[in-house]
Amino acid sequence: MWLAQLIAEDNWVEAGKIAGKVLGNSNRWEHWVWTFAQAEKFDEITPYIPATNDNQTPLPSRVYEVVLGHYIFTDRTRLAQLLDQWDPELFDVRSVISTIEERLASDEIAEDGNDWRVLMESLAKLYLADGRARDALRCYTRLQDADKAFALVREAKLLDTVTEDIPGLIMLRLSKQQLRSAPLSELEEGTSEAIQLLADEAQRGTVPTAIVVDQLKRKGDAFQPFLFFYLRALWNSSKGTVLTRSRWRNFGAVDDGHALVDAFADLAVSLFAEYDRALLLTFIQKSERYSLGRATEIFERRHYIPELVHILSKTGETKRALSLIIGELGDVKQAIDFAKEHPDLWGDLLDYSMDKPTFIRGLLEEVGAVSLGSEFNPIDVVRRIPEGLEIEGLKRGLWKFIREFEIQMSISEGVARVLRGEVTSGMDILRAGRKKGVSFEVIHETAQDVELEVKDVPFTAISEKAGGGGIDVETISTPKTTKRPTSSAAARSPIPPGHCSACADSFHLDEKQILLGFTCGHVYHLPCLIDAHPDTKDSSAAASMLVQMEDVAAEDDDGEGAGGGTRSVGAKVAHAQVMRNVLGSMGCARCREIAERPGSSPA
């Protein structure tokens, strides 16, 4: 009655306030909302309608839908406020979505106008409330709301949706005016987030590179910078980078960025030549997939000499490449480096340079540092200089290359001296080792000494391995009692100290035979060693040696007759010289026998 009285008095503002106080969650709300609606007094009643669904008796959804429908047509700003305030569960979201879509489809709302933007934002909110994240992403993309779009991609995992509108995703932070007139740096900054997202997902295999390239190419020349940004990001990325910098999904990389760009190698050459020449040179050096003919056309048209030199060297046109280095670049160091890679061009390098005084001077300065020990002879440069040709700075160039040559010679001589010193030191060590004596004991075998313990310093001897194969090095200690082994045992088992390695007889204090020892540890009677070697057994050289030794012994004043019992140093030296002439190259007979057996390994 109170509300009716206020309405009868046309006091709608007060009536709206009273409705909020007296109606509560009464089902009479629908009646009074319709009353206000028929009078076009929505603004007076709307602020007091319950905004949440916490009431025990919820209001009919139709109440909220009527109010929202009114503001869709009359006040879009108020519509956005109500959607923020009211719980979506209070009304039928799909019904409101349908009304907004119809309104946007009409010709009454101008695209990119303020009302259009508010309706699109409201529609995106309702799509999210209805669980239609993909449709919401399309709204944010059309609105160019980059923050909300990228946030939605992260939260809702909408990577596959991105492929539906690649250009729209890239343009999220750019206006159409910027696309037409902004510098490259501004375009790069505005698209960096989207480009990196696409590059990361390309390596994970989520967004194929072919789809991105195709959509951007279809947009025409205006989108070429973005295509360049994308291929550059792919080329500079790597598997490790993708995994550590990922902000979207934890996918593993399916391919390397270089391989992905190689699939569009010709396009990459064209774009890198247009926007990033430094990257272009790196790309053509590492990639093998681009067309050499197309690349040559691009470089010739743009007059890109270093890149053209690289292509010519790959196609075998090395002389033309060298002429470009000399004639176009005038880079002496690069010319010499190029000639190093192709030594057959040294003569051409000199021929091309002889009519260029500045280049000759640079050639003299540079070639001196590389000439020593190489095929580049600086004298050839000097000899080829035409008579009468004036070369500014020639004296300084000659002085520099001579100085470089002197330095290199000094270094070489120093290295040679060091090498000679090392060789001399090594030879001294070798001679000292060869001069070392071989120690062995003579066993006392008198009647009273049969049980005498023989003591000897252990020594390293070469003997047969168990099983008969190869040569083994082992330390042999003298047993307490030494028994004379048989000849067959001598052939099969290691020879103990104090015994001949050929006949296995023990040595005695009054030994008459000359004993000859080797550094391997084996010791022989001289006749036994001669008989053990097939080269000396029954040979005239061995017989002649024994005769000479007897003659030397006979001439020794302090000697004790033939047989080698001499005591004087002169006779011993003479004996050694005679034996060396015949036996010097033979070595130990036992070690030689073991080494020559089948299945043995060299000592």
NORMO-V584796 format. One record per residue. N is the residue number from 1. PSI is psi in degrees with one decimal (NA if undefined). D_CENTER is the distance of its C-alpha to the mean C-alpha in whole Angstrom. Layout:
BEGIN
n=N psi=PSI d_center=D_CENTER
n=N psi=PSI d_center=D_CENTER
END
This chain:
BEGIN
n=1 psi=-38.7 d_center=87
n=2 psi=-48.4 d_center=85
n=3 psi=-41.7 d_center=82
n=4 psi=-38.3 d_center=85
n=5 psi=-43.2 d_center=87
n=6 psi=-37.5 d_center=84
n=7 psi=-37.4 d_center=83
n=8 psi=-30.4 d_center=87
n=9 psi=2.9 d_center=87
n=10 psi=29.4 d_center=84
n=11 psi=72.6 d_center=82
n=12 psi=-34.8 d_center=78
n=13 psi=-48.4 d_center=76
n=14 psi=-36.7 d_center=78
n=15 psi=-38.6 d_center=79
n=16 psi=-41.7 d_center=75
n=17 psi=-44.0 d_center=75
n=18 psi=-36.6 d_center=77
n=19 psi=-41.0 d_center=76
n=20 psi=-26.7 d_center=73
n=21 psi=-42.5 d_center=75
n=22 psi=-21.8 d_center=77
n=23 psi=-35.2 d_center=76
n=24 psi=-123.7 d_center=73
n=25 psi=31.2 d_center=71
n=26 psi=149.5 d_center=74
n=27 psi=1.3 d_center=74
n=28 psi=-8.6 d_center=76
n=29 psi=-43.9 d_center=73
n=30 psi=-40.7 d_center=73
n=31 psi=-46.5 d_center=77
n=32 psi=-33.5 d_center=76
n=33 psi=-42.5 d_center=73
n=34 psi=-35.2 d_center=75
n=35 psi=-46.2 d_center=78
n=36 psi=-37.1 d_center=75
n=37 psi=-40.1 d_center=73
n=38 psi=-26.7 d_center=77
n=39 psi=5.1 d_center=78
n=40 psi=39.9 d_center=74
n=41 psi=47.3 d_center=74
n=42 psi=-38.5 d_center=70
n=43 psi=-28.2 d_center=69
n=44 psi=-29.1 d_center=72
n=45 psi=-28.6 d_center=71
n=46 psi=-42.5 d_center=67
n=47 psi=-16.5 d_center=67
n=48 psi=-1.3 d_center=69
n=49 psi=134.1 d_center=67
n=50 psi=131.8 d_center=66
n=51 psi=-8.6 d_center=62
n=52 psi=172.8 d_center=60
n=53 psi=30.0 d_center=61
n=54 psi=-7.2 d_center=62
n=55 psi=147.9 d_center=66
n=56 psi=-38.0 d_center=68
n=57 psi=92.2 d_center=69
n=58 psi=149.2 d_center=67
n=59 psi=154.1 d_center=68
n=60 psi=138.5 d_center=68
n=61 psi=-25.0 d_center=64
n=62 psi=-31.1 d_center=67
n=63 psi=-49.3 d_center=68
n=64 psi=-36.7 d_center=64
n=65 psi=-37.6 d_center=63
n=66 psi=-42.6 d_center=66
n=67 psi=-46.8 d_center=65
n=68 psi=-39.8 d_center=62
n=69 psi=-37.3 d_center=63
n=70 psi=-46.2 d_center=65
n=71 psi=-21.0 d_center=63
n=72 psi=-34.8 d_center=60
n=73 psi=-23.3 d_center=63
n=74 psi=-37.3 d_center=64
n=75 psi=93.6 d_center=62
n=76 psi=-31.2 d_center=58
n=77 psi=-43.8 d_center=58
n=78 psi=-33.6 d_center=60
n=79 psi=-47.1 d_center=58
n=80 psi=-38.0 d_center=55
n=81 psi=-43.8 d_center=57
n=82 psi=-38.5 d_center=58
n=83 psi=-29.3 d_center=55
n=84 psi=-32.3 d_center=54
n=85 psi=-38.6 d_center=57
n=86 psi=138.3 d_center=58
n=87 psi=129.0 d_center=56
n=88 psi=-19.0 d_center=55
n=89 psi=-10.3 d_center=57
n=90 psi=-21.0 d_center=60
n=91 psi=171.1 d_center=60
n=92 psi=104.2 d_center=59
n=93 psi=-41.7 d_center=56
n=94 psi=-33.1 d_center=56
n=95 psi=-42.8 d_center=59
n=96 psi=-40.7 d_center=58
n=97 psi=-44.7 d_center=55
n=98 psi=-39.8 d_center=57
n=99 psi=-42.4 d_center=59
n=100 psi=-42.6 d_center=56
n=101 psi=-41.0 d_center=55
n=102 psi=-37.7 d_center=58
n=103 psi=-40.6 d_center=58
n=104 psi=-30.6 d_center=55
n=105 psi=-17.7 d_center=56
n=106 psi=163.8 d_center=59
n=107 psi=2.2 d_center=60
n=108 psi=-20.0 d_center=61
n=109 psi=116.2 d_center=58
n=110 psi=130.1 d_center=56
n=111 psi=143.0 d_center=52
n=112 psi=0.8 d_center=50
n=113 psi=172.1 d_center=53
n=114 psi=-44.1 d_center=54
n=115 psi=-39.2 d_center=56
n=116 psi=-43.6 d_center=53
n=117 psi=-42.1 d_center=50
n=118 psi=-43.0 d_center=52
n=119 psi=-38.4 d_center=53
n=120 psi=-40.6 d_center=49
n=121 psi=-41.8 d_center=48
n=122 psi=-40.7 d_center=51
n=123 psi=-40.2 d_center=50
n=124 psi=-40.9 d_center=47
n=125 psi=-44.0 d_center=48
n=126 psi=-36.4 d_center=50
n=127 psi=-44.7 d_center=48
n=128 psi=-40.3 d_center=46
n=129 psi=-30.3 d_center=49
n=130 psi=2.6 d_center=49
n=131 psi=22.3 d_center=46
n=132 psi=71.1 d_center=45
n=133 psi=-34.1 d_center=42
n=134 psi=-43.6 d_center=40
n=135 psi=-35.4 d_center=44
n=136 psi=-38.6 d_center=43
n=137 psi=-37.6 d_center=40
n=138 psi=-39.3 d_center=41
n=139 psi=-46.9 d_center=44
n=140 psi=-32.0 d_center=41
n=141 psi=-42.8 d_center=39
n=142 psi=-31.4 d_center=43
n=143 psi=-11.3 d_center=43
n=144 psi=38.9 d_center=40
n=145 psi=87.4 d_center=40
n=146 psi=-42.9 d_center=36
n=147 psi=-47.8 d_center=37
n=148 psi=-35.3 d_center=39
n=149 psi=-48.4 d_center=37
n=150 psi=-36.4 d_center=33
n=151 psi=-39.4 d_center=35
n=152 psi=-37.4 d_center=36
n=153 psi=-41.9 d_center=33
n=154 psi=-47.3 d_center=32
n=155 psi=-41.1 d_center=35
n=156 psi=0.2 d_center=36
n=157 psi=55.1 d_center=33
n=158 psi=39.5 d_center=34
n=159 psi=-38.9 d_center=30
n=160 psi=-25.4 d_center=32
n=161 psi=-28.3 d_center=35
n=162 psi=-34.2 d_center=33
n=163 psi=-15.9 d_center=32
n=164 psi=-26.5 d_center=36
n=165 psi=72.3 d_center=36
n=166 psi=-48.1 d_center=32
n=167 psi=-39.5 d_center=34
n=168 psi=-39.7 d_center=36
n=169 psi=-42.5 d_center=34
n=170 psi=-33.1 d_center=32
n=171 psi=11.3 d_center=35
n=172 psi=-37.1 d_center=36
n=173 psi=11.5 d_center=36
n=174 psi=145.4 d_center=37
n=175 psi=167.7 d_center=41
n=176 psi=-32.8 d_center=42
n=177 psi=-40.8 d_center=43
n=178 psi=-38.2 d_center=40
n=179 psi=-34.1 d_center=38
n=180 psi=-33.7 d_center=41
n=181 psi=-9.4 d_center=41
n=182 psi=146.4 d_center=38
n=183 psi=166.6 d_center=35
n=184 psi=-38.0 d_center=32
n=185 psi=-38.3 d_center=31
n=186 psi=-40.1 d_center=33
n=187 psi=-39.4 d_center=32
n=188 psi=-43.3 d_center=29
n=189 psi=-40.8 d_center=30
n=190 psi=-21.8 d_center=32
n=191 psi=4.0 d_center=30
n=192 psi=-41.6 d_center=26
n=193 psi=-45.3 d_center=27
n=194 psi=-40.9 d_center=28
n=195 psi=-43.6 d_center=25
n=196 psi=-37.6 d_center=23
n=197 psi=-47.3 d_center=24
n=198 psi=-39.6 d_center=24
n=199 psi=-43.1 d_center=21
n=200 psi=-44.6 d_center=20
n=201 psi=-26.2 d_center=23
n=202 psi=-41.5 d_center=21
n=203 psi=-29.3 d_center=18
n=204 psi=-12.8 d_center=20
n=205 psi=7.9 d_center=23
n=206 psi=-43.9 d_center=26
n=207 psi=101.5 d_center=26
n=208 psi=141.3 d_center=25
n=209 psi=-36.3 d_center=24
n=210 psi=-37.0 d_center=27
n=211 psi=-44.0 d_center=29
n=212 psi=-48.9 d_center=28
n=213 psi=-42.4 d_center=28
n=214 psi=-45.8 d_center=31
n=215 psi=-39.1 d_center=33
n=216 psi=-36.5 d_center=32
n=217 psi=-35.8 d_center=33
n=218 psi=-16.1 d_center=36
n=219 psi=-6.4 d_center=37
n=220 psi=-170.7 d_center=37
n=221 psi=-26.8 d_center=36
n=222 psi=-25.9 d_center=37
n=223 psi=7.8 d_center=33
n=224 psi=-41.2 d_center=31
n=225 psi=-38.0 d_center=30
n=226 psi=-34.3 d_center=29
n=227 psi=-38.4 d_center=27
n=228 psi=-45.9 d_center=25
n=229 psi=-40.3 d_center=24
n=230 psi=-48.0 d_center=23
n=231 psi=-36.5 d_center=21
n=232 psi=-42.9 d_center=19
n=233 psi=-38.9 d_center=19
n=234 psi=-44.8 d_center=17
n=235 psi=-38.4 d_center=15
n=236 psi=-9.3 d_center=14
n=237 psi=163.9 d_center=13
n=238 psi=169.8 d_center=11
n=239 psi=-43.8 d_center=12
n=240 psi=-39.3 d_center=11
n=241 psi=-40.8 d_center=13
n=242 psi=-43.2 d_center=16
n=243 psi=-35.8 d_center=17
n=244 psi=-27.6 d_center=17
n=245 psi=5.8 d_center=19
n=246 psi=133.3 d_center=21
n=247 psi=7.9 d_center=25
n=248 psi=-66.0 d_center=26
n=249 psi=153.5 d_center=25
n=250 psi=61.3 d_center=23
n=251 psi=155.0 d_center=22
n=252 psi=148.4 d_center=19
n=253 psi=134.9 d_center=17
n=254 psi=-15.2 d_center=18
n=255 psi=159.1 d_center=15
n=256 psi=147.7 d_center=12
n=257 psi=-35.5 d_center=14
n=258 psi=-41.3 d_center=13
n=259 psi=-36.2 d_center=15
n=260 psi=-40.2 d_center=18
n=261 psi=-34.4 d_center=18
n=262 psi=-26.6 d_center=18
n=263 psi=-18.5 d_center=21
n=264 psi=45.7 d_center=23
n=265 psi=-44.0 d_center=22
n=266 psi=-40.5 d_center=25
n=267 psi=-40.4 d_center=26
n=268 psi=-41.8 d_center=23
n=269 psi=-45.1 d_center=24
n=270 psi=-45.2 d_center=27
n=271 psi=-41.8 d_center=26
n=272 psi=-35.8 d_center=24
n=273 psi=-31.1 d_center=26
n=274 psi=-39.2 d_center=29
n=275 psi=-21.7 d_center=27
n=276 psi=90.9 d_center=24
n=277 psi=-34.3 d_center=24
n=278 psi=-43.3 d_center=21
n=279 psi=-31.8 d_center=19
n=280 psi=-47.8 d_center=20
n=281 psi=-41.4 d_center=19
n=282 psi=-41.5 d_center=16
n=283 psi=-46.3 d_center=16
n=284 psi=-21.3 d_center=19
n=285 psi=-30.6 d_center=16
n=286 psi=-29.0 d_center=13
n=287 psi=151.0 d_center=16
n=288 psi=7.6 d_center=18
n=289 psi=-14.3 d_center=21
n=290 psi=159.4 d_center=23
n=291 psi=122.2 d_center=26
n=292 psi=-35.7 d_center=27
n=293 psi=-46.4 d_center=30
n=294 psi=-40.3 d_center=30
n=295 psi=-40.4 d_center=27
n=296 psi=-42.7 d_center=30
n=297 psi=-44.2 d_center=33
n=298 psi=-44.6 d_center=31
n=299 psi=-37.0 d_center=30
n=300 psi=-41.1 d_center=33
n=301 psi=-38.2 d_center=35
n=302 psi=-4.5 d_center=33
n=303 psi=46.9 d_center=33
n=304 psi=91.7 d_center=29
n=305 psi=-49.4 d_center=29
n=306 psi=-41.4 d_center=26
n=307 psi=-39.3 d_center=24
n=308 psi=-37.7 d_center=27
n=309 psi=-42.2 d_center=27
n=310 psi=-43.7 d_center=23
n=311 psi=-42.2 d_center=25
n=312 psi=-37.8 d_center=28
n=313 psi=-31.0 d_center=26
n=314 psi=-31.1 d_center=24
n=315 psi=1.7 d_center=28
n=316 psi=1.9 d_center=29
n=317 psi=62.0 d_center=31
n=318 psi=-34.5 d_center=30
n=319 psi=-41.8 d_center=33
n=320 psi=-38.8 d_center=34
n=321 psi=-42.5 d_center=30
n=322 psi=-39.4 d_center=31
n=323 psi=-34.0 d_center=35
n=324 psi=-39.7 d_center=33
n=325 psi=-42.1 d_center=31
n=326 psi=-49.7 d_center=34
n=327 psi=-40.6 d_center=37
n=328 psi=-45.1 d_center=35
n=329 psi=-34.1 d_center=32
n=330 psi=31.6 d_center=34
n=331 psi=103.2 d_center=31
n=332 psi=-45.8 d_center=32
n=333 psi=-44.1 d_center=28
n=334 psi=-36.8 d_center=26
n=335 psi=-42.8 d_center=29
n=336 psi=-42.5 d_center=29
n=337 psi=-39.0 d_center=25
n=338 psi=-39.2 d_center=26
n=339 psi=-29.7 d_center=29
n=340 psi=-40.7 d_center=26
n=341 psi=-25.9 d_center=24
n=342 psi=80.3 d_center=28
n=343 psi=-24.8 d_center=30
n=344 psi=-6.9 d_center=33
n=345 psi=3.2 d_center=33
n=346 psi=-44.3 d_center=34
n=347 psi=-40.3 d_center=38
n=348 psi=-37.1 d_center=37
n=349 psi=-43.9 d_center=35
n=350 psi=-40.5 d_center=39
n=351 psi=-43.6 d_center=41
n=352 psi=-24.6 d_center=39
n=353 psi=-17.6 d_center=39
n=354 psi=-17.7 d_center=43
n=355 psi=16.5 d_center=45
n=356 psi=93.3 d_center=42
n=357 psi=-43.1 d_center=44
n=358 psi=-39.0 d_center=41
n=359 psi=-36.5 d_center=38
n=360 psi=-45.7 d_center=40
n=361 psi=-46.2 d_center=40
n=362 psi=-35.9 d_center=36
n=363 psi=-41.1 d_center=36
n=364 psi=-39.7 d_center=38
n=365 psi=-34.1 d_center=36
n=366 psi=-38.7 d_center=33
n=367 psi=-23.6 d_center=33
n=368 psi=-31.3 d_center=35
n=369 psi=-16.2 d_center=32
n=370 psi=2.9 d_center=30
n=371 psi=-38.1 d_center=33
n=372 psi=125.2 d_center=34
n=373 psi=13.9 d_center=33
n=374 psi=177.7 d_center=32
n=375 psi=-5.0 d_center=33
n=376 psi=109.3 d_center=34
n=377 psi=115.7 d_center=37
n=378 psi=-24.5 d_center=39
n=379 psi=-33.8 d_center=42
n=380 psi=-36.9 d_center=42
n=381 psi=-46.5 d_center=41
n=382 psi=-42.4 d_center=44
n=383 psi=-29.5 d_center=46
n=384 psi=-8.5 d_center=45
n=385 psi=122.4 d_center=46
n=386 psi=141.6 d_center=49
n=387 psi=139.2 d_center=53
n=388 psi=-4.7 d_center=54
n=389 psi=123.5 d_center=50
n=390 psi=124.4 d_center=50
n=391 psi=111.7 d_center=47
n=392 psi=129.5 d_center=47
n=393 psi=15.8 d_center=45
n=394 psi=-42.3 d_center=45
n=395 psi=-44.7 d_center=47
n=396 psi=-38.8 d_center=44
n=397 psi=-42.6 d_center=41
n=398 psi=-42.7 d_center=43
n=399 psi=-39.2 d_center=43
n=400 psi=-44.1 d_center=40
n=401 psi=-31.2 d_center=38
n=402 psi=-40.5 d_center=41
n=403 psi=-42.6 d_center=40
n=404 psi=-40.7 d_center=36
n=405 psi=-41.7 d_center=38
n=406 psi=-40.9 d_center=40
n=407 psi=-43.7 d_center=37
n=408 psi=-39.4 d_center=35
n=409 psi=-41.9 d_center=38
n=410 psi=-42.6 d_center=39
n=411 psi=-41.9 d_center=35
n=412 psi=-42.2 d_center=36
n=413 psi=-39.4 d_center=39
n=414 psi=-42.3 d_center=38
n=415 psi=-40.0 d_center=35
n=416 psi=-41.5 d_center=38
n=417 psi=-44.2 d_center=40
n=418 psi=-42.3 d_center=38
n=419 psi=-43.6 d_center=37
n=420 psi=-39.9 d_center=41
n=421 psi=-40.5 d_center=41
n=422 psi=-38.7 d_center=39
n=423 psi=-43.1 d_center=41
n=424 psi=-43.5 d_center=44
n=425 psi=-42.1 d_center=43
n=426 psi=-39.8 d_center=42
n=427 psi=-37.9 d_center=45
n=428 psi=-42.9 d_center=47
n=429 psi=-39.8 d_center=45
n=430 psi=-45.1 d_center=46
n=431 psi=-40.3 d_center=49
n=432 psi=-38.4 d_center=50
n=433 psi=-37.4 d_center=49
n=434 psi=-23.2 d_center=51
n=435 psi=-9.7 d_center=54
n=436 psi=140.5 d_center=54
n=437 psi=164.2 d_center=57
n=438 psi=123.0 d_center=57
n=439 psi=132.2 d_center=59
n=440 psi=156.3 d_center=61
n=441 psi=146.9 d_center=64
n=442 psi=128.9 d_center=68
n=443 psi=134.6 d_center=69
n=444 psi=115.5 d_center=73
n=445 psi=41.3 d_center=75
n=446 psi=168.8 d_center=78
n=447 psi=-41.6 d_center=80
n=448 psi=-11.1 d_center=80
n=449 psi=13.1 d_center=76
n=450 psi=-40.1 d_center=75
n=451 psi=8.8 d_center=74
n=452 psi=133.4 d_center=73
n=453 psi=125.8 d_center=69
n=454 psi=124.5 d_center=67
n=455 psi=133.5 d_center=64
n=456 psi=147.5 d_center=61
n=457 psi=129.0 d_center=58
n=458 psi=143.1 d_center=55
n=459 psi=161.8 d_center=53
n=460 psi=123.9 d_center=50
n=461 psi=152.5 d_center=51
n=462 psi=122.9 d_center=50
n=463 psi=173.4 d_center=51
n=464 psi=142.3 d_center=51
n=465 psi=158.8 d_center=49
n=466 psi=132.7 d_center=50
n=467 psi=-9.1 d_center=51
n=468 psi=-1.2 d_center=51
n=469 psi=135.0 d_center=48
n=470 psi=-169.7 d_center=46
n=471 psi=134.2 d_center=46
n=472 psi=151.7 d_center=46
n=473 psi=121.8 d_center=46
n=474 psi=158.3 d_center=49
n=475 psi=125.8 d_center=51
n=476 psi=123.9 d_center=55
n=477 psi=147.0 d_center=57
n=478 psi=130.5 d_center=61
n=479 psi=163.7 d_center=63
n=480 psi=-35.6 d_center=66
n=481 psi=135.3 d_center=68
n=482 psi=121.8 d_center=68
n=483 psi=145.5 d_center=69
n=484 psi=116.4 d_center=69
n=485 psi=159.5 d_center=67
n=486 psi=165.4 d_center=68
n=487 psi=-36.2 d_center=66
n=488 psi=-38.1 d_center=65
n=489 psi=-36.7 d_center=63
n=490 psi=-31.8 d_center=62
n=491 psi=-24.1 d_center=60
n=492 psi=-25.0 d_center=58
n=493 psi=161.7 d_center=58
n=494 psi=147.5 d_center=56
n=495 psi=122.4 d_center=59
n=496 psi=164.2 d_center=60
n=497 psi=148.3 d_center=61
n=498 psi=15.0 d_center=64
n=499 psi=149.9 d_center=64
n=500 psi=132.9 d_center=64
n=501 psi=-7.4 d_center=60
n=502 psi=-56.4 d_center=62
n=503 psi=-9.9 d_center=66
n=504 psi=9.2 d_center=65
n=505 psi=145.9 d_center=68
n=506 psi=155.5 d_center=68
n=507 psi=149.9 d_center=69
n=508 psi=162.3 d_center=72
n=509 psi=-35.3 d_center=73
n=510 psi=32.5 d_center=76
n=511 psi=127.8 d_center=73
n=512 psi=-22.5 d_center=74
n=513 psi=150.2 d_center=71
n=514 psi=132.1 d_center=68
n=515 psi=130.1 d_center=65
n=516 psi=118.2 d_center=62
n=517 psi=149.4 d_center=59
n=518 psi=159.3 d_center=55
n=519 psi=-15.2 d_center=52
n=520 psi=-13.9 d_center=51
n=521 psi=-7.1 d_center=54
n=522 psi=138.4 d_center=56
n=523 psi=142.1 d_center=60
n=524 psi=152.3 d_center=62
n=525 psi=140.9 d_center=66
n=526 psi=-46.1 d_center=66
n=527 psi=-35.3 d_center=68
n=528 psi=-39.4 d_center=66
n=529 psi=-40.0 d_center=63
n=530 psi=-42.1 d_center=64
n=531 psi=-28.5 d_center=65
n=532 psi=-25.0 d_center=62
n=533 psi=125.3 d_center=60
n=534 psi=-21.1 d_center=61
n=535 psi=-24.7 d_center=61
n=536 psi=-17.1 d_center=63
n=537 psi=126.8 d_center=66
n=538 psi=26.8 d_center=69
n=539 psi=153.0 d_center=68
n=540 psi=-31.0 d_center=70
n=541 psi=-42.3 d_center=67
n=542 psi=-42.5 d_center=67
n=543 psi=-41.7 d_center=71
n=544 psi=-37.0 d_center=71
n=545 psi=-45.2 d_center=69
n=546 psi=-37.7 d_center=71
n=547 psi=-44.4 d_center=74
n=548 psi=-39.8 d_center=73
n=549 psi=-37.2 d_center=72
n=550 psi=-36.6 d_center=76
n=551 psi=-41.8 d_center=77
n=552 psi=-41.2 d_center=75
n=553 psi=-36.7 d_center=76
n=554 psi=-32.1 d_center=79
n=555 psi=-11.5 d_center=79
n=556 psi=121.2 d_center=78
n=557 psi=-33.1 d_center=81
n=558 psi=9.3 d_center=79
n=559 psi=169.6 d_center=78
n=560 psi=35.4 d_center=79
n=561 psi=172.9 d_center=80
n=562 psi=158.6 d_center=77
n=563 psi=-6.0 d_center=75
n=564 psi=19.9 d_center=73
n=565 psi=21.0 d_center=74
n=566 psi=154.9 d_center=74
n=567 psi=-17.6 d_center=73
n=568 psi=150.0 d_center=73
n=569 psi=-41.1 d_center=70
n=570 psi=-42.5 d_center=71
n=571 psi=-37.9 d_center=71
n=572 psi=-41.1 d_center=68
n=573 psi=-40.7 d_center=66
n=574 psi=-43.0 d_center=68
n=575 psi=-45.3 d_center=68
n=576 psi=-41.4 d_center=64
n=577 psi=-40.8 d_center=64
n=578 psi=-44.8 d_center=66
n=579 psi=-36.6 d_center=64
n=580 psi=-36.7 d_center=60
n=581 psi=-32.4 d_center=62
n=582 psi=-40.9 d_center=62
n=583 psi=-1.5 d_center=60
n=584 psi=-33.2 d_center=57
n=585 psi=3.4 d_center=54
n=586 psi=-44.0 d_center=55
n=587 psi=-171.2 d_center=54
n=588 psi=127.3 d_center=55
n=589 psi=-38.2 d_center=56
n=590 psi=-45.0 d_center=55
n=591 psi=-37.9 d_center=52
n=592 psi=-39.9 d_center=52
n=593 psi=-44.6 d_center=54
n=594 psi=-41.1 d_center=51
n=595 psi=-28.9 d_center=48
n=596 psi=-3.7 d_center=50
n=597 psi=148.8 d_center=51
n=598 psi=135.7 d_center=49
n=599 psi=-0.2 d_center=46
n=600 psi=157.5 d_center=46
n=601 psi=149.8 d_center=43
n=602 psi=144.6 d_center=43
n=603 psi=NA d_center=44
END
